[in-house]
Amino acid sequence: MPPRGTRPTDKFDDDDYPAYTMGRAAEMLGTTPAFLRTLGENRLITPLRSDGGHRRYSRYQLRIAARARELVDQGTKIEDACRIVVLEDQLEEAQRINEELRADRTPAPPAA
């Protein structure tokens, strides 16, 4: 049996594994490949490339693209939607770090 972490099925659980082609990603999002290319041009997501040069998207990237699509569907310009998603992501990361720092500061209970 191969060592843990090298099984082919491990990729199924990896949110960053570029599993989806552009066509499949667009279909899943209910959008067009041009929309995904525009997200790339606006540097919201940067798909990896297959050996043949085709764009490949991860589940994480599809979640980001879906959020941008939500905003665009609500009337937000795509450039603005990309900026909003980046800022939301930065805020979430800052809040996570803040919580970790607060947890590290929690005093230990006095020894009995």
BAVEX-407560 format. One record per residue (C-alpha): residue in one letter; x negated, y, z. Coordinates in nm, 4 decimals, m for minus. Layout:
BEGIN
SITE res       c1       c2       c3
SITE   A        X        Y        Z
...
***
This chain:
BEGIN
SITE res       c1       c2       c3
SITE   M   0.0000   0.0000   0.0000
SITE   P  m0.1412   0.3458  m0.0871
SITE   P  m0.2330   0.5782   0.2006
SITE   R   0.0380   0.8065   0.3300
SITE   G   0.0609   1.1288   0.1294
SITE   T  m0.0340   0.9710  m0.2013
SITE   R   0.2830   0.7792  m0.2788
SITE   P   0.4634   0.8962  m0.5934
SITE   T   0.7835   0.9427  m0.3914
SITE   D   0.6150   1.2088  m0.1741
SITE   K   0.6676   1.4529  m0.4616
SITE   F   1.0455   1.4218  m0.4186
SITE   D   1.0222   1.5946  m0.0803
SITE   D   0.7743   1.8629  m0.1903
SITE   D   0.9527   2.1973  m0.2450
SITE   D   0.6478   2.3272  m0.4305
SITE   Y   0.6132   2.0406  m0.6776
SITE   P   0.6813   2.1734  m1.0309
SITE   A   0.9417   1.9155  m1.1242
SITE   Y   1.1773   2.1101  m1.3521
SITE   T   1.1325   2.2169  m1.7107
SITE   M   1.2466   2.5607  m1.8151
SITE   G   1.5540   2.4201  m1.9883
SITE   R   1.6553   2.2109  m1.6889
SITE   A   1.5883   2.4975  m1.4470
SITE   A   1.8003   2.7357  m1.6556
SITE   E   2.0789   2.4771  m1.6718
SITE   M   2.0720   2.4248  m1.2954
SITE   L   2.0896   2.8008  m1.2351
SITE   G   2.3574   2.8551  m1.4987
SITE   T   2.1395   3.1043  m1.6806
SITE   T   1.9145   3.1241  m1.9851
SITE   P   1.5442   3.0524  m2.0305
SITE   A   1.5070   3.4236  m2.1129
SITE   F   1.6252   3.5081  m1.7592
SITE   L   1.3530   3.2844  m1.6150
SITE   R   1.0920   3.4400  m1.8428
SITE   T   1.2023   3.7855  m1.7241
SITE   L   1.1595   3.6783  m1.3611
SITE   G   0.8075   3.5724  m1.4534
SITE   E   0.7390   3.9028  m1.6297
SITE   N   0.8528   4.0812  m1.3137
SITE   R   0.6215   3.8549  m1.1113
SITE   L   0.8971   3.7183  m0.8930
SITE   I   0.8067   3.3600  m0.9777
SITE   T   0.5072   3.2209  m1.1609
SITE   P   0.5807   2.8755  m1.2966
SITE   L   0.3020   2.6241  m1.3249
SITE   R   0.2196   2.4912  m1.6681
SITE   S   0.2230   2.1307  m1.7814
SITE   D  m0.0763   1.9885  m1.9690
SITE   G   0.1095   2.0841  m2.2855
SITE   G   0.1546   2.4444  m2.1692
SITE   H   0.5252   2.4224  m2.0848
SITE   R   0.6609   2.6099  m1.7838
SITE   R   0.7498   2.3949  m1.4837
SITE   Y   0.9476   2.5162  m1.1823
SITE   S   0.9640   2.3962  m0.8229
SITE   R   1.2711   2.3796  m0.6011
SITE   Y   1.1368   2.6748  m0.4022
SITE   Q   1.1075   2.8818  m0.7208
SITE   L   1.4604   2.7839  m0.8211
SITE   R   1.5943   2.9064  m0.4855
SITE   I   1.4170   3.2386  m0.5395
SITE   A   1.5536   3.2606  m0.8953
SITE   A   1.9047   3.1765  m0.7711
SITE   R   1.8902   3.4649  m0.5217
SITE   A   1.7782   3.7019  m0.7977
SITE   R   2.0621   3.5788  m1.0163
SITE   E   2.3120   3.6473  m0.7352
SITE   L   2.1948   4.0067  m0.7185
SITE   V   2.2021   4.0493  m1.0967
SITE   D   2.5528   3.9029  m1.1077
SITE   Q   2.6547   4.1698  m0.8535
SITE   G   2.5319   4.4420  m1.0884
SITE   T   2.1768   4.4950  m0.9680
SITE   K   1.9165   4.5612  m1.2369
SITE   I   1.6858   4.2626  m1.2765
SITE   E   1.3763   4.4646  m1.1848
SITE   D   1.5473   4.5847  m0.8673
SITE   A   1.6733   4.2341  m0.7885
SITE   C   1.3175   4.1014  m0.8109
SITE   R   1.1937   4.3702  m0.5723
SITE   I   1.4773   4.3017  m0.3271
SITE   V   1.4004   3.9287  m0.3255
SITE   V   1.0301   3.9974  m0.2630
SITE   L   1.1164   4.2302   0.0248
SITE   E   1.3611   3.9780   0.1726
SITE   D   1.0915   3.7116   0.1565
SITE   Q   0.8365   3.9422   0.3227
SITE   L   1.0842   4.0318   0.5963
SITE   E   1.1596   3.6658   0.6647
SITE   E   0.7875   3.5891   0.6897
SITE   A   0.7271   3.8864   0.9219
SITE   Q   1.0138   3.7750   1.1465
SITE   R   0.8744   3.4207   1.1590
SITE   I   0.5290   3.5503   1.2570
SITE   N   0.6849   3.7814   1.5151
SITE   E   0.8700   3.4898   1.6740
SITE   E   0.5493   3.2839   1.6862
SITE   L   0.3634   3.5694   1.8538
SITE   R   0.6435   3.6139   2.1071
SITE   A   0.6365   3.2431   2.1859
SITE   D   0.2603   3.2601   2.2408
SITE   R   0.3082   3.5470   2.4885
SITE   T   0.5646   3.3680   2.7018
SITE   P   0.4002   3.3266   3.0417
SITE   A   0.3585   2.9799   3.1748
SITE   P   0.5703   2.8993   3.4824
SITE   P   0.3786   2.9297   3.8114
SITE   A   0.2179   2.6114   3.9345
SITE   A   0.3979   2.4586   4.2269
***
